[in-house]
Amino acid sequence: MTASLSRLQTFYSELDAEPLLHVMTTQEFKGKIAAFSSFGSYSALLLDMVSKIDKSIPVLFLDTGKHFKETLEYVEHIRKLLGFTDLRILKPDPQLLKNSDPNGDLWNTNVNRCCWLRKVEPLERELKASGFEALITGRRRYQTDARASIESIELDEDQRYRINPFARWDKARIKEEFTKRGLPQHPLVEKGYPSIGCEPCTKAVRPGEDERSGRWAHTIDLQGKQKTECGIHIPHSVETNWTV
């Protein structure tokens, strides 16, 4: 790996989203970078930017087996619309599911373990197998307290770079650019789902509520506080406690 965090941040951290994506995908990590997408409410914006640079950049999507049917339909719609050619659908390990979630209801008893089985482990497995050195995400600072200080270029515990081109964008700018590009919204947004995850763990929110308040709302009763992250963007020291 020839990149260094200090050098990348010095030269590129102040770049806006599109020029940052361009230099990361065509120069610094050409052939060694992937875009990670949940295909949620505003995910098409990141994918549109990436596909306009290079439609062959791999796009990773976690098919947890618990998605809304609308999400799976949206994945295919966006793939056809934007024309990216390397969509990789990552699924949970069948043996792990059989051992740990034979009835498919682990989300209701040990939600952290369920997220690890269906999201964290499949993504880690793909990243290791593919040898990617960098991963593009759509995370924004305004989304949660845990994301409030993220940088546009980060290095995780596995020494893999996380490129977050929208880190400093606010909600208004995301919506404005999304509309400007004429991108189709996830069909559940107009039904009151501004943030969309797995069907059992996502509910509609009322006007004025935080857009992520419908995510893992049932964990307030399970854990005493509401879960805010699935685990793919948290330190291993925290994640380890989720896998037991």
C-alpha distance (Angstrom), angle and dihedral (degrees) to the residues before:
residue distance angle dihedral
M1 . . .
T2 3.80 . .
A3 3.80 98.2 .
S4 3.78 123.5 92.5
L5 3.78 125.8 -162.0
S6 3.79 95.0 -129.6
R7 3.80 92.7 50.2
L8 3.80 94.2 46.4
Q9 3.79 92.6 47.9
T10 3.80 92.5 46.3
F11 3.79 94.2 52.3
Y12 3.78 103.5 31.1
S13 3.81 114.4 17.3
E14 3.81 93.3 97.6
L15 3.80 94.6 51.1
D16 3.78 117.5 113.0
A17 3.79 119.9 -116.2
E18 3.80 102.3 -86.3
P19 3.81 99.2 43.4
L20 3.82 89.2 44.5
L21 3.79 91.0 52.8
H22 3.78 91.3 46.7
V23 3.79 96.1 53.6
M24 3.81 93.6 42.0
T25 3.82 94.2 50.3
T26 3.80 100.9 37.2
Q27 3.81 102.1 34.3
E28 3.78 119.5 11.9
F29 3.82 100.5 36.2
K30 3.79 104.6 11.8
G31 3.80 108.1 166.3
K32 3.81 91.4 2.0
I33 3.79 102.2 75.5
A34 3.81 135.1 82.3
A35 3.79 135.8 -172.5
F36 3.79 116.8 -125.2
S37 3.80 116.5 -152.2
S38 3.79 137.0 177.1
F39 3.81 89.7 -165.5
G40 3.77 86.7 -130.5
S41 3.78 132.1 146.9
Y42 3.82 99.8 -51.4
S43 3.80 100.9 12.0
A44 3.80 92.9 112.1
L45 3.81 90.2 70.7
L46 3.79 93.9 64.8
L47 3.80 91.8 41.7
D48 3.80 91.2 50.6
M49 3.80 91.4 53.7
V50 3.81 92.4 46.8
S51 3.80 94.7 46.5
K52 3.79 91.9 50.6
I53 3.81 88.9 58.1
D54 3.81 97.2 44.0
K55 3.79 126.3 -16.2
S56 3.80 90.7 -157.9
I57 3.81 95.0 65.0
P58 3.82 105.2 116.9
V59 3.80 116.1 -106.2
L60 3.81 115.4 -155.9
F61 3.80 121.5 -153.0
L62 3.79 125.9 178.0
D63 3.79 111.5 -137.2
T64 3.79 97.6 -163.9
G65 3.78 94.9 179.5
K66 3.81 88.0 -118.4
H67 3.80 102.6 77.8
F68 3.78 126.5 126.5
K69 3.80 110.2 -100.8
E70 3.81 86.4 -122.2
T71 3.80 89.9 62.2
L72 3.80 93.3 52.8
E73 3.81 90.1 48.1
Y74 3.80 89.8 48.6
V75 3.82 91.2 52.8
E76 3.78 90.7 58.0
H77 3.80 92.9 42.8
I78 3.81 93.0 53.0
R79 3.80 92.3 44.0
K80 3.79 91.2 55.7
L81 3.80 93.7 41.4
L82 3.81 97.2 50.3
G83 3.79 96.5 32.0
F84 3.80 100.2 -138.9
T85 3.77 108.5 167.1
D86 3.81 105.9 -155.1
L87 3.81 108.4 57.9
R88 3.79 108.6 163.4
I89 3.79 114.8 -162.1
L90 3.79 108.7 -157.6
K91 3.80 119.1 -157.4
P92 3.80 135.3 -171.8
D93 3.79 119.2 -92.3
P94 3.84 105.8 -94.7
Q95 3.80 93.9 -142.0
L96 3.79 92.8 50.5
L97 3.79 90.1 50.3
K98 3.78 91.4 48.5
N99 3.79 91.4 50.7
S100 3.78 99.5 41.9
D101 3.79 107.5 23.2
P102 3.82 108.8 24.7
N103 3.81 93.2 151.6
G104 3.80 96.3 41.9
D105 3.81 93.7 -124.1
L106 3.79 100.9 104.1
W107 3.81 89.0 113.4
N108 3.80 87.8 71.0
T109 3.81 97.2 49.9
N110 3.82 107.3 27.6
V111 3.78 108.1 13.1
N112 3.82 94.8 173.6
R113 3.77 92.0 54.8
C114 3.80 89.7 47.5
C115 3.81 91.6 53.1
W116 3.79 90.6 48.5
L117 3.81 92.4 51.4
R118 3.77 95.8 44.7
K119 3.81 102.7 33.5
V120 3.79 118.2 9.6
E121 3.80 99.2 45.7
P122 3.84 96.8 44.7
L123 3.80 92.1 48.6
E124 3.80 93.8 46.8
R125 3.79 89.6 48.4
E126 3.82 92.7 53.1
L127 3.79 94.4 44.7
K128 3.79 92.0 52.3
A129 3.80 94.3 44.5
S130 3.81 94.1 47.7
G131 3.78 96.7 43.1
F132 3.80 94.8 -134.4
E133 3.79 113.4 175.4
A134 3.80 95.5 -164.7
L135 3.79 138.4 29.9
I136 3.81 125.2 -158.1
T137 3.81 115.4 -143.2
G138 3.79 135.4 -179.2
R139 3.80 96.1 -135.7
R140 3.81 117.6 144.0
R141 3.79 130.0 -164.6
Y142 3.79 94.5 -127.1
Q143 3.80 94.1 59.4
T144 3.83 101.0 79.0
D145 3.79 141.1 -12.0
A146 3.81 88.5 -107.4
R147 3.80 89.6 59.4
A148 3.79 97.2 41.7
S149 3.81 94.7 103.4
I150 3.81 103.0 35.3
E151 3.79 117.1 136.0
S152 3.78 127.9 -139.8
I153 3.82 89.0 -114.4
E154 3.80 120.9 35.3
L155 3.80 138.6 162.4
D156 3.81 118.4 -138.4
E157 3.80 130.3 -151.3
D158 3.80 91.4 -90.3
Q159 3.81 89.3 57.8
R160 3.78 89.9 -110.7
Y161 3.79 119.8 135.6
R162 3.78 121.8 -119.8
I163 3.79 112.8 -154.1
N164 3.81 112.0 -160.0
P165 3.83 107.0 -179.8
F166 3.82 94.0 175.1
A167 3.80 95.9 46.9
R168 3.81 93.7 117.7
W169 3.80 98.7 32.0
D170 3.79 115.5 111.0
K171 3.79 125.7 -138.5
A172 3.80 93.8 -99.7
R173 3.78 92.8 55.0
I174 3.80 92.6 47.9
K175 3.80 91.1 52.5
E176 3.81 92.9 44.1
E177 3.80 94.2 51.9
F178 3.80 92.0 43.1
T179 3.81 90.5 54.4
K180 3.80 93.0 42.3
R181 3.80 90.4 58.2
G182 3.79 92.4 47.7
L183 3.79 93.4 -125.6
P184 3.81 120.4 170.7
Q185 3.77 115.9 -111.8
H186 3.78 122.9 -129.4
P187 3.83 103.5 -91.8
L188 3.82 93.2 -124.1
V189 3.82 94.2 60.6
E190 3.80 92.7 77.7
K191 3.81 88.1 50.3
G192 3.80 92.6 61.0
Y193 3.81 102.1 -86.7
P194 3.83 107.0 120.3
S195 3.82 91.0 164.2
I196 3.79 118.6 36.3
G197 3.78 130.7 -162.6
C198 3.79 133.5 142.4
E199 3.80 114.7 -19.2
P200 3.84 98.5 -118.8
C201 3.80 91.8 50.1
T202 3.81 100.6 42.6
K203 3.78 128.7 76.9
A204 3.78 134.4 175.5
V205 3.80 116.9 -95.4
R206 3.77 130.2 -139.4
P207 3.83 122.5 -114.8
G208 3.79 110.2 -80.2
E209 3.79 95.8 22.9
D210 3.79 120.6 120.6
E211 3.79 109.5 -84.9
R212 3.83 92.4 -122.4
S213 3.80 95.6 45.4
G214 3.78 89.4 99.1
R215 3.80 92.8 60.3
W216 3.81 115.3 99.9
A217 3.80 90.4 -17.0
H218 3.82 90.3 158.0
T219 3.81 90.8 64.3
I220 3.79 90.3 77.9
D221 3.80 87.1 74.9
L222 3.82 94.1 38.6
Q223 3.80 99.6 45.5
G224 3.77 106.4 13.8
K225 3.80 92.0 -112.6
Q226 3.76 135.0 52.8
K227 3.79 118.4 -93.9
T228 3.81 112.9 -126.4
E229 3.81 105.9 179.0
C230 3.80 131.5 47.4
G231 3.81 92.3 -146.1
I232 3.79 105.1 -104.1
H233 3.80 91.8 103.2
I234 3.81 101.1 40.5
P235 3.83 131.8 91.3
H236 3.80 118.7 -87.3
S237 3.81 89.9 -119.7
V238 3.79 88.6 66.8
E239 3.79 95.3 36.3
T240 3.81 92.3 55.1
N241 3.78 90.7 64.2
W242 3.80 89.1 56.1
T243 3.77 97.3 57.7
V244 3.79 99.4 63.3
